[in-house]
Amino acid sequence: MVMVELKKIDILSFAKLMVVIYGIIGLLFGIFYAIFSIFSGSTFGFFGIIIFPILYGLSGFVLGLITGFFHNVVAKWIGGMKFDFEEKE
């Protein structure tokens, strides 16, 4: 077993990862919104499939920047996250 410590995150790469994760979540919510709007008679439901992923992706990017920044600041004070890896033979 190998114990490693994550002391610093590349903020931009973390933000890009969060764009994809939040964009997928936004797409799923947009699909559900479109489906439910069909049953309620709304004609704007399919815009949710476009708008939700964009809005969620943008918020994921901003939150990724903020979270990565705060991780780096706090990791200097108390140490980074520790991970335990096991090597396979």
Buried (B, 14 or more C-beta within 10 A) or exposed (E): EEEEEEEEBEBEEBBBBBBEBBBBBBBBBBBBBBEEBEEEEBEEBBBBBEBBBEBBBBBBBBBBBEBBBEBBEEBEEEEBEEEEEEEEE
